[in-house]
C-alpha cells in the first residue's frame, strides 16, 4: 500500500477508491457508504466521514455543509458485546 492515502483505516479504503466512485457518478454519501463500507468500522465514521465529505465537496463543487451526513444507525458509538447482552456494567 506504499503511496496510497487511506481514508478509512477500519476498512482500508483509499482516496483513489472514493474518487473513482465519485468520478463514475456516485455522489450520494449513503451510496458511497454502502459500497465502500466507510463509517461502518469500529470508529463508526468519526475519522473517515469528514474526509469523504471533503473529497465529495471538492469533486462535485458543493459546499461541505450542503452535503447531508449519512444516517446514523444505532449504536452510534462502538459498544462491546458484553454491554449489549448485559454481561458488563456500563
ChimeraX attribute file (.defattr): number of C-alpha atoms within 10 A of each C-alpha:
attribute: neighborCount
match mode: 1-to-1
recipient: residues
	/A:1	7
	/A:2	4
	/A:3	5
	/A:4	10
	/A:5	13
	/A:6	17
	/A:7	22
	/A:8	24
	/A:9	15
	/A:10	18
	/A:11	16
	/A:12	14
	/A:13	18
	/A:14	17
	/A:15	16
	/A:16	13
	/A:17	14
	/A:18	21
	/A:19	17
	/A:20	12
	/A:21	15
	/A:22	18
	/A:23	13
	/A:24	8
	/A:25	10
	/A:26	16
	/A:27	18
	/A:28	14
	/A:29	20
	/A:30	16
	/A:31	13
	/A:32	19
	/A:33	17
	/A:34	11
	/A:35	12
	/A:36	18
	/A:37	17
	/A:38	27
	/A:39	23
	/A:40	16
	/A:41	15
	/A:42	13
	/A:43	16
	/A:44	18
	/A:45	23
	/A:46	14
	/A:47	15
	/A:48	22
	/A:49	19
	/A:50	15
	/A:51	16
	/A:52	23
	/A:53	20
	/A:54	16
	/A:55	18
	/A:56	24
	/A:57	17
	/A:58	12
	/A:59	13
	/A:60	12
	/A:61	9
	/A:62	13
	/A:63	12
	/A:64	16
	/A:65	10
	/A:66	9
	/A:67	15
	/A:68	11
	/A:69	14
	/A:70	15
	/A:71	9
	/A:72	11
	/A:73	9
	/A:74	8
	/A:75	9
	/A:76	11
	/A:77	13
	/A:78	11
	/A:79	12
	/A:80	11
	/A:81	10
	/A:82	11
	/A:83	11
	/A:84	11
	/A:85	8
	/A:86	9
	/A:87	10
	/A:88	10
	/A:89	6
	/A:90	9
